[in-house]
Amino acid sequence: MPCYQGNPDAIRALVREREVHKDLFTSAELFDVEMRELFETCWVYVGHASQVPKPGDFYTTTVGDQPVVMVRHAPDDIRVLHNRCPHKGVKIAGEACGHTGKFFRCPYHAWTFKTDGSLLGIPLRKGYENTGFDETEARQGMASVGAVRVYRDFVFCRLRAEGIGFEAFFGESLSTLDNMVDRSPEGRLEVAGGVLRYLHRCNWKMLVDNQTDTCHPMVAHESSAGTAVRVWEAAPPGTPKPMAVEQFSPFVSPYEFFERMGIRVWDNGHGHTGVADSIHAAYSPVPGYGEAMVAAYGEARAKAILGDVRHNTVYFPNIMVKGPIQTLRVFKPLAADRTLVESWTFRLVGAPDTLLERTLMYNRLINAPTSVVGHDDLEVYERSQEALASRGREWVNVARLYEGEESGTAVVNGTSERQMRNQYHAWAHFMTVGMNQEVAA
Amino acid sequence: MIGDITTERLIDFVYGESALLDEARWDDWLNLFAADGIYWMPLTPGQQDARLQTSLLHEDKLLLKIRIERLNGQRTFSQQPASRCHHLLQTPRVQAIDHGAGRYRLRTAFHYVETRRDEQTLYAGWFTHELAREGAHLFIKLKRVDLVNSDAAFGNLQLFM
């Protein structure tokens, strides 16, 4: 029996100060509301401008449950269109990425569309004369999303035409994207290396929740990172520490390390771990990179950029960025109990190849479906998805280091669950903000 | 002495390697690798670069040893219960023989099943074995696993193909 659709009070009641209701993770109806409300009203990541370098280049993806195509319409103009022919509904751009030239052509009846979505041509067009075709929806061509914003080559969109502005939505949190881009001596990133795609049979919010969960690595990843440390300790003295061991070993740092590293939260559900320190802080220097950064930015600025070692930054609702290691993970919702995790990697343009090598190694070791770290994370997510069916308990707890009256920007203890609370409050807000408008109208 | 590396022996080596995995004899399996041996699962069909292109796996003996030690660990939650695997191999084709250098290459089509709890998943692809002779023994310099759908989205893939 539906109870959440059009019922903002019922949705808000699912998020308490220190706990959230299990329905957030298990209810198919709530998932449907998420697609129609939350993913319509938030600014959602689409892709990176380097994926469509030339006019006519396109990349297909989803925003929430909506199939979209990101296309470069003109040298400085990236559009995001609903990837659906207005005629019979066919997905027009079929490949993951490609080049469509000056127009899209539907494979079913050869209707064509300019790369801004407008209808260009229909074969045997006279068949539509005096039919009132101009008054039909199809005449308007492929629909554009509500709004698009390209921020330092990161492409975001809001599906709904009206709503919160880009700056108001992200605010200071954009500083993490800034830092990742600034790590390139030329101030530019390129998608590189290929994307790892990992299917999770769990709700997408479990992954978002996990990104700032600093009390799980030493437990869930003892088996992988802890074993890596143990095996490495048996190596003959004097053996140089491999990059892989350098990447694994901080996962099993003690609680005190994670407490000290701190968490920063921003409005609208954004936040990051690793304020004062992080698991990415102690990687070996890469020859030639520091010099290139100093040459590009000067000593002081280069030091400030490289000294900002933020761990995981959550951009609500569904991406996480690691500036110091140049990865971006997208948690794509497929169903209440199914999520596709895409882990993207970037080349710092102008930096030595070793940095991309390090980025790709990290992605492979931590984010691949073959990853020994990923295996234990997915195991606990899937066990959660299964056991949340229990009626023995109704709520999921996020009370750790709750201080009362939490709002706005703050820096807190690195093992606080405040960023999770921040996300769930943003969830309740963006699930219902559009409903309120509908009621008011 | 050169003549003792026969086609039959090369093919038996490939069958034997998969049998060790099916029997979960991980340490014996790892001992088949040369000291600088690599296990590689590319992410994209035909991939040549393992350094600046992402792979599903690209592991040396140290990383493989970590993987194996982890499988035996008390707190390896994703292996409670443990996965099991089954290899079905087409007859390996010997692609290159260089007795002088002691180097051999074989290619083998396979079906691989990994199972855990009530689920089993089928994967298909091709192995390429680069083998080297050291003394009387053969060792793996490179085992390359090309899945026919290497760029698809997978769930947990926990054992070795």
Boltz contact constraints between the chains, C-beta under 6 A:
constraints:
  - contact:
      token1: [A, 193]
      token2: [B, 53]
      max_distance: 6.0
  - contact:
      token1: [A, 193]
      token2: [B, 54]
      max_distance: 6.0
  - contact:
      token1: [A, 194]
      token2: [B, 43]
      max_distance: 6.0
  - contact:
      token1: [A, 194]
      token2: [B, 53]
      max_distance: 6.0
  - contact:
      token1: [A, 194]
      token2: [B, 54]
      max_distance: 6.0
  - contact:
      token1: [A, 197]
      token2: [B, 153]
      max_distance: 6.0
  - contact:
      token1: [A, 199]
      token2: [B, 153]
      max_distance: 6.0
  - contact:
      token1: [A, 199]
      token2: [B, 155]
      max_distance: 6.0
  - contact:
      token1: [A, 222]
      token2: [B, 75]
      max_distance: 6.0
  - contact:
      token1: [A, 223]
      token2: [B, 70]
      max_distance: 6.0
  - contact:
      token1: [A, 223]
      token2: [B, 73]
      max_distance: 6.0
  - contact:
      token1: [A, 223]
      token2: [B, 75]
      max_distance: 6.0
  - contact:
      token1: [A, 223]
      token2: [B, 76]
      max_distance: 6.0
  - contact:
      token1: [A, 224]
      token2: [B, 70]
      max_distance: 6.0
  - contact:
      token1: [A, 227]
      token2: [B, 66]
      max_distance: 6.0
  - contact:
      token1: [A, 227]
      token2: [B, 69]
      max_distance: 6.0
  - contact:
      token1: [A, 227]
      token2: [B, 70]
      max_distance: 6.0
  - contact:
      token1: [A, 228]
      token2: [B, 66]
      max_distance: 6.0
  - contact:
      token1: [A, 231]
      token2: [B, 65]
      max_distance: 6.0
  - contact:
      token1: [A, 231]
      token2: [B, 66]
      max_distance: 6.0
  - contact:
      token1: [A, 231]
      token2: [B, 69]
      max_distance: 6.0
  - contact:
      token1: [A, 244]
      token2: [B, 63]
      max_distance: 6.0
  - contact:
      token1: [A, 340]
      token2: [B, 153]
      max_distance: 6.0
  - contact:
      token1: [A, 356]
      token2: [B, 52]
      max_distance: 6.0
  - contact:
      token1: [A, 357]
      token2: [B, 51]
      max_distance: 6.0
  - contact:
      token1: [A, 360]
      token2: [B, 54]
      max_distance: 6.0
  - contact:
      token1: [A, 364]
      token2: [B, 55]
      max_distance: 6.0
  - contact:
      token1: [A, 368]
      token2: [B, 56]
      max_distance: 6.0
  - contact:
      token1: [A, 369]
      token2: [B, 154]
      max_distance: 6.0
  - contact:
      token1: [A, 369]
      token2: [B, 157]
      max_distance: 6.0
  - contact:
      token1: [A, 370]
      token2: [B, 56]
      max_distance: 6.0
  - contact:
      token1: [A, 370]
      token2: [B, 57]
      max_distance: 6.0
  - contact:
      token1: [A, 370]
      token2: [B, 157]
      max_distance: 6.0
  - contact:
      token1: [A, 372]
      token2: [B, 70]
      max_distance: 6.0
  - contact:
      token1: [A, 375]
      token2: [B, 78]
      max_distance: 6.0
  - contact:
      token1: [A, 375]
      token2: [B, 156]
      max_distance: 6.0
  - contact:
      token1: [A, 375]
      token2: [B, 158]
      max_distance: 6.0
  - contact:
      token1: [A, 376]
      token2: [B, 77]
      max_distance: 6.0
  - contact:
      token1: [A, 376]
      token2: [B, 78]
      max_distance: 6.0
  - contact:
      token1: [A, 378]
      token2: [B, 156]
      max_distance: 6.0
  - contact:
      token1: [A, 379]
      token2: [B, 77]
      max_distance: 6.0
  - contact:
      token1: [A, 379]
      token2: [B, 78]
      max_distance: 6.0
